[in-house]
Amino acid sequence: MQDPNEDTEWNDILRQKGIIPEKEKSEYKKGEEELLELLEEASANVQKAKEGKATQASSLKELDKLLDEVADDDEERARAAYRAKRIAEMKAEAAKKQFGEVINITGNEYIREINQAGEGIFVVLHLYRKDLPICARLQQIMASLAKKNPTTKFVQSVSQSCIPNYPDRNLPTVFIYYEDDIKTQFVGPTIFGGLSMREKDVEWELSRHGAVKTNMKERPKHGESAAPFGISVTESTRKLLEEKDKGSDSDSDSD
């Protein structure tokens, strides 16, 4: 009988037909096949590891790129917000700097120019008479201060033109208004030191009430001059101002 394990062409045909069993593999053959399987598996694992590292590297690169894009977007938004804020601040500052000189008004313009000056605006009103030297001196100082403080509205008016029957003995008179309210007043020929007044004397007094800015830390010395303080208005002057304010209220009601 022919050996079924023998390597012959006939036995191969019989094995294909299932007549005889497959030839048993030798231990060497089995070991060789197992080694090949192990090598293939190891190779596959190495390939997967490489692909995994590549994928991981790719993911990290994409993540870094995404984070960079987010950081760039945040930085750009921050810069845009800062620019918008600065532009708004500059526009607001520019809107405030609309004066810079002394404005002449008459009584008919009093309400519009003084009482309706606007929100957040200080108004310094100087009532004067043309032939009084002390008034002329104060006009010069007010013109200089107006240039230095463009956000403050400096206004002047001939006293009788602005407030009929205003007493000459109260000249010069300076009123400080803020949003339609009188903050303080300086009345009479001795204010700010009288004829010997200096610009820094006026600047100091106006700055005490917020109307102008100053770098001075204390009141400037004035020697023997009269007191540079504002004094209270007389009762007659107060009545004139009250009548002016009543006129402002009635005009506002009629609008």
Protein Blocks (a to p, Z undefined) as FASTA:
>chain_A
ZZfkbccfklmmmmmnomaccddddfklmmmmmmmmmmmmmmmmmmmmmmmmmmmmmmmm
mmmmmmmmmmmmmmmmmmmmmmmmmmmmmmmmmmmmmnopacdddfklmmmmmmmnoghi
acddddddfklmklmmmmmmmmmmmmmmmmbccddddfklmmghiafklpccddddeehi
afbdcedjkgghijmbcfklmmmmmmmnopaccfbfbdcdehjaccfbdcdddfklmmmm
mmmmmmmmmmmmmZZ
